[in-house]
Each structure stands twice: as structure tokens, then as C-alpha cells.
């Protein structure tokens, strides 16, 4: 049996109900269910104790819980840039989708899903994705890139799209 311990930071509360974990902090709340049957998650004093059969699974879940702590305490943020050379792209947020209009001159708009717990802010050609869940923020960024993927055209000529901002 492998045992890993993780300290719960100050200002964060954690509830464990079987394999469902709820973490609350100053930035928000995350609830997550870990579907790993070979693992036991317990709370002792100010520590989370993970006991499992395999070291790799135990440490992976430990990393996920640590990411939850960082998210509710500091939050996650990704910056992206809208790039176009032929047709100006306009973006609007509607419900839980980002509408991309006039992408390479297309008549119909494209849509990218904004994953739960993520917030998208548009400032000109800059896009900021914020949230408490690292995976939701990353998946939203990936959805934006995938929505503007160009097919059937030469990518060396048509470099339009939404890309991660290099700072």
C-alpha cells in the first residue's frame, strides 16, 4: 500500500465524501469525483492522506488535488491572440459559447465551447481565459484553437486563427 500526504493550505476548506472532493477557497469552489476504486482519500488534521495500490495513480490524484488548491487560492489564466491577415475576425460571447464571425471570409460563424468554471474576456485581439479549474481553462483554450483550424487551404498562406499568446 502506497501512502502520499498533502498539506491543506491556509484559507482553504476541503470536504471528502468517498471519492468526491469539494475544495473551497477565496476564488471559488471546485467539486470533483475521482473514479479510482483502488484509492482511499482521507483527511487527518491539516493533511489529505491518499492510500492506493499503485504509486503512479496515487501521485496523479495528489497532483490533481494540489491543482484544485492552487485554483481556488490563486486561479488559472491563459492568454490567447487572434491572428488574421485576410479578413478581420469578430468575436462575441453568447451563453457558454464563443462565436467567431468572418473567419477567413466564411458566411457562417464558427463556435467554440466555453467549458464550465471558465470565463472568457475579449479585449480587441487579445483573449483572456480565467477560472479556478486548470483543466476547464486549458480545455476552453484548446476549443478556441480547434474552432479556428483551417482545412483544405494551405496553412503557410492562411495563418489566421486563435493561438496562445507568447509573452
N, C-alpha and C positions, 0 to 999 in steps of 0.2 A: 504494500500500500504506500503510495506516494503522498506526501503532505506538503502543501505550499501555504504560506501565510502572507497576507496583505493588510497593511495598516489602513484604517479608515481615516482620511484626513479630517482636520477640524472644520466644523461648519457643514458637514455632510451627514445626513441620516440615511440609514440603509435598512430595508425590510427584506427578510428572506422567507419565502413561503414555498418550501420544497425546492424546485429548480427555477422558480420565478423570483427575480431580484428586482426591487424598486430602489432607485437611488435618487435622493432629493438634495438639492443644493441651491445656492443663490441664483444661478442662471436658469434653473428649471428642474424637470423631473424626467427620468428615463425608467421604463419598465421593460424587462427583457426576460424571456424564457429560454433557458439552455436545455436543449433536448439531448442530454447526455446521461444515460442511465447508469454508467459506471462511475458516477461522481457524486460526492456529498458536499454540500456547501453549508457551513455553519458560521455563526457569529459568536466569538468569545471575546469579552471585554471590548477592546477597540480594534479588533482584528477580524478579518474574514479568513476562515480556515477552509481550504479546499483539499479533499481527500479523494484520490482516484487510483485506478489501477495503472494507467499509463501516464508517464511524465509529460509527454507531448500534449495530450489533451488537457491535463491539469494546468500546465503553464499557459496554454492558449486561452482557457477560460479566465485565468488570472489576468492576462493582458486585456481581455475584453472588459473585465470589471474595472481595471485601472483606467481604461479609456472612458468608461462611464463616469468615474470620479473626476477625471480631467474635464470632461464635457460639462458636467453640472457646476463645476467650480470656475472654469475659465471660458469654456465654449470653444467651438471649432469654426474656422473661417477659411474659405477658399476664394481666390480672386481669379476671374477669367476675363478675357478680352475678346471683343467682337472684331473680326477682321474681314474687310471686304475691299475689293478693287474694282468690281464692275457695277454692282447695284447696291445702293445703301440699304442696309438691313434695319428694320424697326422691330423692337421687342416690347411686348406687354405681358404683364402677369394677370392671368384670369383663373380664379379659384386655385386649383392645385396644379396648374399647367402654365408653361411659358409659351406664348405664341410668337413665332418667328415669321415675320412678313417680308416679302420681296427678296427672299434668299435666292441668289443667282437669277433673279428675274422671274421666279415662279409665280403663277397666278394664285395658287392655293397656299395658305400658310402651313407651316410645319409646327408641331407641338412637341414639347419636352415635358415630361412629368416631373413635378417637384415632389420629392419624397417627404413623408410626414416628418415633423420635427425640424424641417428646414425652412429657411426664409431667404427669398431671393430679392436683392435690391439692384436696380439698374440705374446707373449714373452715366449717361452718354454711351460710350463704347465699353465701359467697364461694368462688370457684373460681380457682385459680392454675394456669396452663399454663406449663411450663418446658421448655426444650430448647436444643440447640445449633444447630438448623436453623431459620432465620427463617421459611421457607415452611411447614414442618411445624407450627410453633407457630401461625401465622396460619390455616392450613387447619383445624386442630383447633378453634380458636375459632369459625371460620365454621361448622363442622359442628355445634357446640353450639347456635349461634343458629338454624341451619336446622332442626334436630331439634325445636325448640320453636316453630316457626312455626304460627300459628293460621289455620286455613282454615274457611270457612263460618260464621264468627262475627264480630261487629262488633269490630274491633280497638280502637275507642275505649272499649269496655266491658271486653273481655277483654285486658288488657295483660300477662298472665302470660307468662313466658319467661325466657331467659338472655340477658343483654345485657352489652356492655362496661362495665366499671366506670369511672366518671368520677371522677378524683381531683383 
